[in-house]
Amino acid sequence: MKFICTFVFIAISFLSINAQNKGTISGKVKSSNEALGFATVSIDALNINTTTDVEGKYALPGVPEGDHTITVRFIGFEDKKLPITLSKAQNLVLDIEMVQSSVVISEILVLDEQTGLTTKTPYNVATLSARSVELKGNPSGIMGLIKQEPGVYGAELGQGIVKPFIRGLGFSRVVTIYQGNKLENHQWGADHGLGINDLGVKGAEIIKGPASILYGSGALGGVILLKDEDDYFKSQKLMGTVGFTFNSNTSGLRPTLSLGRGFSNGMFFGVDAAVENHHDYKDGNNRIIGNSRLNTKTIRMHVGIDKDNFKNKLSFSSHTQSLGIIEETEMDDNLSLATTRFDRKIQLPYQRVNDNVVSYTQTILNDKFITALNISHHINDRLEIESAFDEIDLGLLQGNTFYGARFSPKTKKGIDHTFGIQGSHILTRNQSGAKEILIPGARVLDNGVYYLSGISKGKSFIQGGLRYDYRRTVADASTQDLVDYGFILAGNPASRKLATNFTGFTGSLGYSYDPNKIHRFKLNFSTGFRAPDLAELFSNGNHPGTNRFEVGNAQFGREQSYQLDANWSYTSNYFWFSTSLFANRVDNYIFFAATGEVNSENLEIWSFNQAPANLYGTEISARYFPLGNQKLQFNADYSIVRGKRADKDEYLTFVPADNMNIRGQYQMGKNSNDIAFIAGRLVADHTRPGLNEESTNGFFLLSAGLAKQVKVGNQTINIGLTGLNLLNKVYVDHMSVLRAFNVSHAGRNIILNLQYKF
């Protein structure tokens, strides 16, 4: 680490010499003499960018002499491109006038082309950026970023296996949209991670609360919309990034490469690739947590057309993971799977997961309507290997063909309509040669239609919609491997097949009111549903890696939620504040519990059950800008969730502890990419354990970091250094899948990121 720090210091000192004799472009971005704060101003070909302050002022330092094109982007306005010529060491003052966009319905920006979700929706939607260099390369993948959002949490089984939870609901109750595809990767398993890293991802939109009207079954708790990086659309020359990430705790190594370019005819292409490898992590006591090692390989490719009235993209991604499975006996010195400190070789037991996604997205915009189309196919190949490297203990192969289409006619100003269809065909089968069978093969047919309408009048916006869904699941235990295994469906039907159907309506109605530029009020009521997943309906077997015999119930009804969400936000030059209150009733809530019995193989029997449940809570966020701009800011976020059964005095499982995140950030100089920060996460004692849970102690985690951008000619080097759990705290989060066995989380970790952009 001393060598690395010395290297970084020398590199910064050497490269800073190149910043001499560069010019500066500064000015103000406005529309009809009104300042546009937080607009993006960039020279894309040089990878130079900044954000305007609340007064619309901006500055682009370090610009070399020559001809350049400045691009300005702001929500609801057309992109502005201005050619300029800069002489050596010139300080150019350039004010920029923006024009409102003609392709935005009712001046509302569409966040998700697939469904028509907009920035004015009364839903509680959070926007996260994954572009900052200090955020890259977390061993938890994209969940390392997402779980920092108030109300969003991660259920962990080691660093590489993290499952998203939103407001106390997770597993099959959270939908993830990746590459336009509704991700299906056996979300029901606590030992199955999200399986996505941050490669080629620029950020995420997170919907908190039921969004079944837009995304169908599974969106009961919320939705995570991952956004693809699109810088290569904007440059008509080859551009790319060579990156490297080092994690000190696991000696994690991650080289990355991204290439892409756009053309004058609107066509573009992009390629991203990464390889990642970690050995076992150490906790705060410097104890090695055995078999927490992991390695991944990822490649993503995109081609398409990006024009004003027509956009399309064909994408392919392949993500391969080998993930060690931490066992419940890990904290026993005599049974630990820990080997030598720097051993990276995969050992038993482990998961080998391969995800391949091919997708096509298309958007057509004209004066009369907007259409959007999404088609994708996802293959999830999952193996759990415990006994021997050449044997499969549990093997599942799942193919998901997903589609979505919408039509939004342009009507009179202030009113918009969206008509959409959405569905999927999912085929799941057990892989040949698997020693254990937990669920039968199955075919799921899912189709839905929806209507969404918004009305803007003055300072008010009303949005409502209705959706109808039909889902048919056919479980099939007639294949020879299941017959030979002796797998039995509920009721033991002679055909060895069993079908279930789930239908019904969902809807939402919301209101937002902006009395002025300072206040915004939102109120939304939404109902969502979730059809039980395959494990909940048809499980009847040993689940490798858990030492449990799991039993489902084919007679379950669908989960139905009713949530009321109220939000108020306050914005001024120096302060931003937001608070949300929510209450969620879930009928037929499905939960998992031990029966207290064991089977003939001495495995504890766990079964799925249903009961009504109530969840409620709050999220409070504050941002303070003491200088009236983003140069210095202090952030604080606080969130609580409570969850109980409605029919008896019993808490729900996997409900997180009360927690608070605080952060102070300082922009070093005029470049918005040069920052230093210090942050803390305070988690309270959890004294409301659910069934088969125990109380857990609270903890405080300290982190800090910096990011520095250095120019080398027309190229850029980004350097990020982030320290996590700097106090080397020993802790067990209540959301840990292994909390009952007191398996502690990672101790101090220093993440070094280097990115060379060209």
Phi, psi and omega in degrees: 000324177297319178297317181297314180297319178297317179299315180297318181297315180295319181297316180296316182296318181292315185286335181295338179299328183290348182282350180291154178064016175268153180263178180227138174245128182216166180163209184222139176256130185209170174216118183052045179067010176258126182295141178250098177283146177068027169281153179262126178241127186211157164246095191299322183295336180256358184058036176254128181207159177204178179233137179292151176277186185295342177265007179082006183277147179216165174208132176244095180275167173071034181265125180288160178294154179129188180270133182220165174238122177266133179242132178240133181231137178206139183305127177087002181234153177291142174300137180249125178242124184234117174283136179222158174238125184244130176272173184298126177060023181282143173252101185263128176260122185222108174273143188234127179260127182258153179242134181298144184288145178263356183251011178257121183296122177051033179059030179245120182286134178278120178277327181228109181299330184298322187242343184090014176299132185238170180292338182267001181304140178289355175299159173274102184241127178250143179247128179237141176256138178247018187274334184298135187298328183288350180266352188281154167077020177293134180301338178278007179069210182295337178294336176299332176270312188298323185288357175276347179288135179304132180089355180245137186221169178232127173270117191251144166232069190088170187292329185275351183237098183228129183251132182284141171233139177233119179051042174086003180240133182211203184055237183283008182260001178238128179262137175243125177256114183232121180062034182078359185258135174281104190296128173235108182218043179060055182299341183294340184274126178295336180265014177249114182282175177296325173076030180224132173257187186268009181296123179070014180251125181266344180168191184211148167251131183240118175268123180260115180112173185303130177225033182297333180298331181261331190231004173075199183301137179106340182269035183290318181269332181156184185222140173246114180257108179271132185256129179287145172297142184222022181302326185288350173295333199260356183239132179264032169218161181297127177229156182190178180220131169252122185233160176212133178236137176233127174253119186291323186297320183250009189047038184290133181241134181212094171276143180226155176217131176229134179223147176181165174197158173250167181232162184297337179274005178096349180285155179207163171213158177205146179223134175232140178215147179205149172232135185225139182213131179226141168269182184302142179275161175252143175271188183293345176265011184061024175276132177283125177270104188298142176063029173265009181289159180200155170213150182221157172225131184223138170220138179227140181223139181222141169221151179176191180231134180231094178240172183298322185249358180210128179224136172211161180206129173253124187231150173221137175223144176228127184227116181247130182233139166240116191235118174294143179258115178287129183268159183292346179265011190299326184279001173271117184305326183281343184243000182299145178267008180295139176244222178284160189302318187253025179285119181254354184292130180297135180236169179278146351275157179205165175251140171240115187235131176234124178244127174236125181232126171242133186215154176227129177235145182212138177226133176240128181234131171213191185288344186250333184198167172231133175237150177220142182223134174229128174225135181209158172224129184236127175248121177247114182248107188240127177235135171246120189240119185238312192279317183205152184295335182261015178235147179252119177279314177221127181225124180232134177238123185231131174243131183232114173260119187240143176220153175204140179214145177218155178227123182235100178287149175269118182248197181297152186304133177101351180231133175224151180229144175225128175246130185218155171231154185199146178183178180203159173233115186245126178241121181240135176216154174281139183282144182299135177092357179294134182284330182240143177233118183263317181232156177282171168295157183202153174235126181241125176248122187231123179221142179211152175231145182214159175228133181228132182225144177228142180233121175255128178215110182063238182264007184247152175219127178242133179225135178211163180194169181217145181219145173237135181231149173227126177230130176237127179241126178243110177274138186230111177249023185269351180293155189298324182294324178285327176296313180296325181287333182088025180291133184241127172281159178304131181081353178048059181296146183298326181284349185059028176228149182213129183245143174229146179234139177227125180224165174152174181254148169227160182201173176206152176213125183219161183219132173234146185222124178245088182295334178198189181282356184265317187250148170216132179241139177227140175221128184218135171244130180218146175241139181226164179222161173215123173283139179305144181276178186298320181294318182293328181275316196235004179305139176194066183181179179281132177260105181304143180088352183239344184057038179233149168255118190253138185232126177264188181214108183288355181264004182299145169271171181281147174288139179225126182246154177224109185240137172248127185230126178239136183221141173227134177230149181232131182229130173219182180297333186244350190211141172226134183220140178216139176222140180231139173239137179220150173223132187226120175258127180240111174278146180060035178300129183262131178222164188244134183207151176287141180271346185085003180249161175233154179266188184294340178265013179064029175264136179292133182269126175244142181229156174271143182224164177233143176197154175290147183220152176237134174231142177207164180172193182210155171228129181234128180228142178220141176229128181241126180245088188296338180262002180079011176212186184272008181297321177228129179213151177234130184240146173215134178227135180226137180214144174224150175222138173236138179217127180218155170293144181275342185263351179199165183278079183213129181283154177278157178274162178055038171260124188289161175284158174302142183209157179221137173245133176233149183204136171242134185224139180231130177273120184271102181089197184273345182278121183293346179275350180264105184223158168228143183215159170222138187216156177220148176236120181249121180243127184281165172301140177259109185247018181233059184294146177273189182301130181065019176248165174234160176295152178231152181278152176281176181198165176231130179243131180251135177222160179200162179183177176210157176225138182224133177250128182237135179266135174234096188065234178267004181257170184228138170244122175257132180236127178232137178225118184230133176249123179253143180049054186297334179277002177056046183289138171267120184207159174230114179287143179297336180277359178291134177295335183257022183297326182296341182251011173058033177282116187279160182274179183294143175277210184302136179219126176254123181252120177253127178239131173236130179226123176253115181256136181223000000 
